């Protein structure tokens, strides 16, 4: 754990700060006289030293901009103030931390990562160890909890750590959770933008959820159910994909992934047993053959029509579970033996997500319980040098002004195999 001097070494808090504010669709601007975020009882206030750009930062500006809200979700910095109900006794003024918040927040416009100060729950933040820089910490802020919620919350997979984060809620095949059941209903009731574009005006209904059935076996040989150790990560060279590869390996499972051929060496170094070029017209069939027709889990870090179709082709003859990081395009749901789902990582804060469908969610206290345990458990990995490998960094310049340029790069697709970070 890194900290400043024994008295905190902190300057008095200013009354105003600089922050990137949402101006409108695709636009943010730097404001010089913003108030500091209000601090809830279980939160800490962090002086931001470095921020990272996540794809969601650009997407929300395009799809659901909240004019006047503070943008950004990933940060690293130093604790400067503690709420009275913070339970983590390792947190104090001067301690370095990293994590994520809900930027572009509709009900909390004063709080976001692209600012000089950010407020975050004390139970949902990581302590930054000495072997990681602020830049590396910021790059991990979203990937770690996203992989937890996507891979380990709803799927019966062995956790990647031992110790304080383990609990029955996160282990073993159990009943369908209330959150999982609700998301299933939402999948049946909603259509994504990709559906509407692909369908050229055609209606997408529940019939797509019962369309028959799996394609013929790639091998034509039977297998014993439940014996597969493979997990597919579509988009293994993305930041979340790279983190998933590492965690899946630590769970004793065998990750395979898709990415561009130029990133094969990167993903294999992070744990992928094999990598497949998603540009190949036989990509899905190649994965199915490599996994001996046994693949039962697919995490899709891209979540569009093309990626979902490859994942479905790759899945074994007994079907399985598909998880997207965005609402899934139902037109690609062509096998009733595969259960599709997607996560919205903001539910981990345990509060209502007041966004339009399909992104809105009621408060889910169980998501918060799991997230707190996940943070405690994965902190043990973060603390050990070499256990967690941050993504390669592309360090920009000009602080918050540079972030504006970085958002444009992200929107144009000019980022591959690296994480954009900016010192403040």
Beta strands, then each sheet from edge to edge (+ up, - down):
strand 1: 16-24
strand 2: 27-35
strand 3: 43-52
strand 4: 74-82
strand 5: 96-100
strand 6: 117-121
strand 7: 126-127
strand 8: 230-234
strand 9: 254-259
strand 10: 274-277
strand 11: 297-300
strand 12: 320-324
strand 13: 338-342
strand 14: 393-395
strand 15: 419-423
sheet 1: 1+ 2-
sheet 2: 6+ 3- 4+ 5- 7+
sheet 3: 6+ 3- 15+ 14+
sheet 4: 10+ 9+ 8+ 11+ 12+ 13+
end
